Amino acid sequence: MKNIIFDWSGVVKDAVTSQLWIVNRIFGKYGVEAISLEEFQENWEQPYTLFYKKYLPLDFDEEGQEKDYKEAIFHPDCPKALAYPGMVDLIKELKSSGFFLAVVSSDLKETLYSEMKEYGLENIFDHISVEVHDKLETVQQIIEKNNLDTEQTLFVGDSTHEIEVAHEVGIKSVAVTWGFVSRERLEAKKPEYLVGSVDDLEKII
């Protein structure tokens, strides 16, 4: 492998606790009962609009979702998300070894870039795309623009969406089990690799 495309939240950032808090805060605003971690991981979808459509009123549009998400993530009570243990060291090691590294994330620009700085990952990635909810076109553009060999490219994600995108564009998918989607749902999408630890991810690469 020579090229690694990373999702951010649920992969580099250990964001499960904070994301569940955000979801339940939004639900509470609309009178929807809070859900458990297990229910969250069994129902999370990307793009996130698919997830919220399962629970919220039909007239809850994308603009409203973004507004409520920003209110929640910047709320002082929102749990702080840290880098997933071992991921920062692995990414820095890959950079020093000459890998092409990219991030394709649905996260807000202001949160992702501040987290990169906090984690010591500034000036590490060759390409960064933020606020991307359907990642297919963006990943395809990265491959074409940088002339990446699809046989030497991995997409590391934590949702079924990243697996589907990887298969669509002809690159290998690595699904991590410490993110937003249950192991069983990830397995059902048949990623080339399913990993439960950073050590396992490093071995695959």
C-alpha positions as CSV (number, residue, x, y, z in Angstrom):
1,M,0.0,0.0,0.0
2,K,1.1,3.5,-0.8
3,N,-2.0,5.6,-0.4
4,I,-4.3,5.9,2.6
5,I,-7.6,7.9,2.7
6,F,-9.0,8.3,6.2
7,D,-12.3,9.2,7.6
8,W,-11.9,11.4,10.6
9,S,-14.6,11.0,13.3
10,G,-14.8,7.4,14.5
11,V,-11.4,6.6,12.9
12,V,-8.8,9.2,13.8
13,K,-11.0,10.9,16.4
14,D,-12.6,8.8,19.1
15,A,-16.0,10.5,18.7
16,V,-18.6,7.9,19.6
17,T,-19.4,9.4,23.0
18,S,-19.6,12.9,21.8
19,Q,-21.6,12.0,18.7
20,L,-24.2,10.0,20.7
21,W,-24.5,13.1,23.1
22,I,-25.1,15.3,20.0
23,V,-27.7,13.0,18.6
24,N,-29.6,12.7,21.8
25,R,-29.5,16.5,22.3
26,I,-31.0,17.0,18.9
27,F,-33.6,14.3,19.5
28,G,-34.5,16.0,22.8
29,K,-35.2,19.3,21.0
30,Y,-37.8,17.6,18.9
31,G,-39.3,15.4,21.7
32,V,-37.7,12.2,20.5
33,E,-36.7,9.7,23.2
34,A,-32.9,9.3,23.7
35,I,-31.3,6.2,22.2
36,S,-28.6,3.9,23.6
37,L,-25.1,3.4,22.2
38,E,-26.2,0.0,20.8
39,E,-29.2,1.5,19.0
40,F,-27.0,4.3,17.7
41,Q,-24.5,1.9,16.2
42,E,-27.2,-0.3,14.7
43,N,-28.9,2.6,13.0
44,W,-26.2,5.2,12.1
45,E,-26.1,6.0,8.4
46,Q,-23.9,8.2,6.2
47,P,-24.8,10.7,4.8
48,Y,-26.2,11.6,8.2
49,T,-29.5,12.8,6.7
50,L,-30.5,9.2,6.2
51,F,-30.0,8.5,10.0
52,Y,-32.0,11.5,11.1
53,K,-34.9,10.7,8.8
54,K,-35.5,7.5,10.8
55,Y,-36.3,9.5,13.9
56,L,-37.2,13.1,13.2
57,P,-40.1,14.8,11.4
58,L,-40.3,14.7,7.6
59,D,-39.9,18.4,7.4
60,F,-36.6,18.4,9.3
61,D,-34.4,19.4,6.4
62,E,-30.6,19.4,5.9
63,E,-30.3,23.1,6.8
64,G,-32.1,22.5,10.0
65,Q,-29.9,19.5,10.8
66,E,-26.7,21.5,10.2
67,K,-28.0,24.3,12.5
68,D,-28.9,21.9,15.3
69,Y,-25.6,20.0,14.9
70,K,-23.5,23.1,15.2
71,E,-25.5,24.2,18.3
72,A,-24.9,20.8,19.9
73,I,-21.2,20.3,19.0
74,F,-20.2,23.7,20.3
75,H,-22.3,23.4,23.5
76,P,-20.1,23.6,26.6
77,D,-21.5,20.3,27.9
78,C,-20.7,18.4,24.7
79,P,-18.1,15.7,25.7
80,K,-14.6,16.4,24.3
81,A,-13.4,14.0,21.6
82,L,-9.8,13.0,21.7
83,A,-7.6,11.2,19.2
84,Y,-8.2,7.5,19.2
85,P,-5.2,5.9,21.0
86,G,-2.4,5.0,18.7
87,M,-3.8,6.7,15.6
88,V,-1.7,9.8,15.7
89,D,1.6,7.9,16.0
90,L,0.6,5.6,13.1
91,I,-0.3,8.5,10.9
92,K,3.0,10.2,11.6
93,E,4.9,7.0,10.9
94,L,3.1,6.6,7.6
95,K,3.9,10.2,6.7
96,S,7.6,9.7,7.5
97,S,7.5,6.5,5.3
98,G,6.4,8.4,2.3
99,F,2.7,7.5,2.1
100,F,0.2,9.7,0.3
101,L,-2.3,10.6,3.1
102,A,-5.8,12.1,2.7
103,V,-8.8,12.9,4.9
104,V,-12.4,12.9,3.6
105,S,-14.7,13.8,6.4
106,S,-18.2,15.1,7.1
107,D,-16.9,17.1,10.0
108,L,-17.1,20.8,10.2
109,K,-14.0,22.7,8.9
110,E,-13.6,24.6,12.1
111,T,-13.6,21.5,14.3
112,L,-11.5,19.3,12.2
113,Y,-8.7,21.7,11.6
114,S,-8.6,22.7,15.3
115,E,-8.4,19.0,16.2
116,M,-5.6,18.4,13.7
117,K,-3.6,21.2,15.4
118,E,-4.4,19.8,18.9
119,Y,-3.4,16.2,17.9
120,G,-0.1,17.4,16.2
121,L,-1.3,16.5,12.7
122,E,-0.9,19.8,11.0
123,N,0.9,19.6,7.6
124,I,0.7,15.9,7.6
125,F,-2.0,15.2,5.0
126,D,-1.6,15.7,1.3
127,H,-5.3,16.3,0.8
128,I,-8.1,17.3,3.2
129,S,-11.8,17.5,2.3
130,V,-14.3,18.5,5.0
131,E,-18.1,18.7,5.2
132,V,-18.4,15.9,2.7
133,H,-21.5,13.8,3.5
134,D,-21.6,11.6,0.4
135,K,-18.0,10.7,-0.2
136,L,-18.1,9.0,-3.5
137,E,-17.4,11.9,-5.8
138,T,-14.7,13.3,-3.5
139,V,-12.8,10.1,-3.2
140,Q,-13.0,9.5,-7.0
141,Q,-11.6,13.0,-7.6
142,I,-8.7,12.4,-5.1
143,I,-7.8,9.2,-7.0
144,E,-7.9,10.9,-10.4
145,K,-6.3,14.2,-9.5
146,N,-3.3,12.5,-7.7
147,N,-3.1,9.6,-10.2
148,L,-3.3,7.0,-7.4
149,D,-3.0,3.4,-8.2
150,T,-6.2,1.8,-7.0
151,E,-4.4,-1.4,-6.2
152,Q,-2.2,0.4,-3.7
153,T,-5.0,2.6,-2.1
154,L,-6.9,2.0,1.1
155,F,-10.0,3.8,2.4
156,V,-10.2,3.6,6.2
157,G,-13.6,4.3,7.6
158,D,-16.0,3.3,10.4
159,S,-19.3,3.2,8.5
160,T,-21.0,1.1,5.8
161,H,-20.8,4.2,3.5
162,E,-17.0,4.2,3.4
163,I,-17.1,0.5,2.5
164,E,-19.6,1.1,-0.3
165,V,-17.5,4.1,-1.7
166,A,-14.3,2.0,-1.7
167,H,-15.9,-0.8,-3.6
168,E,-17.5,1.7,-6.1
169,V,-14.2,3.3,-7.0
170,G,-12.2,0.1,-7.0
171,I,-10.0,0.6,-3.9
172,K,-9.7,-1.6,-0.8
173,S,-11.8,-0.9,2.2
174,V,-10.6,-1.1,5.8
175,A,-13.5,-0.9,8.4
176,V,-12.6,-0.1,12.0
177,T,-14.8,-1.3,14.8
178,W,-14.2,1.5,17.3
179,G,-16.5,3.9,15.4
180,F,-20.2,4.7,14.8
181,V,-21.3,1.3,13.3
182,S,-21.5,-2.1,14.8
183,R,-19.1,-4.8,13.8
184,E,-21.9,-7.0,12.5
185,R,-23.2,-4.3,10.1
186,L,-19.7,-3.6,8.9
187,E,-19.1,-7.3,8.3
188,A,-22.3,-7.6,6.2
189,K,-20.8,-5.1,3.7
190,K,-17.8,-7.3,3.2
191,P,-14.9,-4.9,3.5
192,E,-11.5,-6.3,2.4
193,Y,-10.3,-5.8,6.0
194,L,-12.1,-5.4,9.3
195,V,-9.9,-4.3,12.2
196,G,-10.4,-3.9,15.9
197,S,-7.2,-2.3,16.9
198,V,-4.6,0.2,15.6
199,D,-2.0,-2.6,15.7
200,D,-4.1,-4.6,13.3
201,L,-4.5,-1.6,11.0
202,E,-0.8,-1.1,11.0
203,K,-0.2,-4.8,10.1
204,I,-2.5,-4.5,7.1
205,I,-0.9,-1.4,5.8
